[in-house]
Amino acid sequence: MTARKTTPLPIDLDYLRQVLMELLHIPSPSGRTDHVQQYVGERLSALGIPSTLTRRGALSACLPGPRETGADRAIVVHTDTIGGMVKRLKENGRLELKPIGTHSARFAEGAHVRIFTDDLERVVTGQILPLKASGHRYNDGVDLQGFGWEQVEVRVDEPVEDISGLRALGIDAGDFVAFLPNPTVTSSGYVKSRHLDDKAGVAAVLSALKAMVEAGVKPAVTAHLLVTVTEEIGHGASHGLDPDVAEIVSVDAAVVAPGQQSREHSATLAMGDGVGPFDYHLTRNLAAIAREHDVDLVRDVFDYYRSDVAAAVEAGAHARVALLGFGVDATHGHERTHLDGLQQLARLLCLYLQSDLVFPEWDAEPEGDLADFPSLSVQPANAGGPREGPIGIVRPS
């Protein structure tokens, strides 16, 4: 499947780790992502890769290929994270939250937060607590309280006891609330933090691009990078993709949980998610590249999951789509991954960018004759029986 020679490239793990830690420390709930996009743009600039920003905040960059093919490819990641927004100022001087993105209040309890007021010079800190937070006051009532966003509140780290005190701090409905990540890298290589989804993916992609640039290796075809800022609220890559893109690979967290094959030490190739199956040919091509170069890659299928490419397809993107991931335990909760898995993912991205499109000639145009569609495999017929034609269509013998 990969006619062009591909060469494994070394991944700078120190760079990957540094970029990941710096990304995690930049608050970026969906809707408030200017700072993190500036950081990614500066990292790209340091690699000699120029970038532009759309009106809606998505960042776009490009690695030109050696020749014009009429069809490009794109890697898509997102910098926005789950978070919260002030829904209501409470009479007790605390804050009711509305979640940004899909996540459970069960994992919000105890989180340290930053509240961003309209005064850019002022950031107020706080902590999310259940309504019944004192065992000495409520005894067993602490354990009997239910969970949900209506069952938690933000305790502000200022001497306030009422709504007027909150307003004096500049806090109002609609202010963004970022959950602090508290990132840690263990001696055994585990990375524990909130918001690994998808900042670990961004770090892996930047590390892959760094490896390509430093090795002087050009992608087989022009490769676009799209960094989106609304994936967690469903919009994702609905805009910003170049019209010449024929293949889109989204990079995002893979689900490590009972019933899933994803692992923290491996890269993951998703074959399908909650929206549907990914492109048959592109997914098999990625798997073949990994096998050829001994990349530790597992296949998986996700139930309650969507990514940037779902938004792209729903918006009308005329391209093959796939999803590569890094295994994350406790997604959208107390997340954990491993540097090994991120390294495997970055290696595979380098190899993919060096490979040809699945169908270089066919996909150079947005459409073509059905009779010209290339066959991936033709199985020999059983004696006198039907044979399998292109893409599994049974034809008469």
Helices and strands as residue ranges (DSSP letters): H 13-24, H 34-46, E 51-53, E 59-63, E 72-78, E 83-89, E 95-100, G 105-107, E 112-116, E 123-130, H 135-138, H 141-144, G 149-151, E 152-156, H 163-168, E 176-179, E 184-185, E 190-192, H 196-215, E 223-228, G 231-233, G 236-238, E 245-256, E 267-272, H 280-292, E 297-301, H 308-314, E 320-329, E 336-338, H 339-354, G 362-364, G 370-372, E 387-388, G 390-392, E 394-395
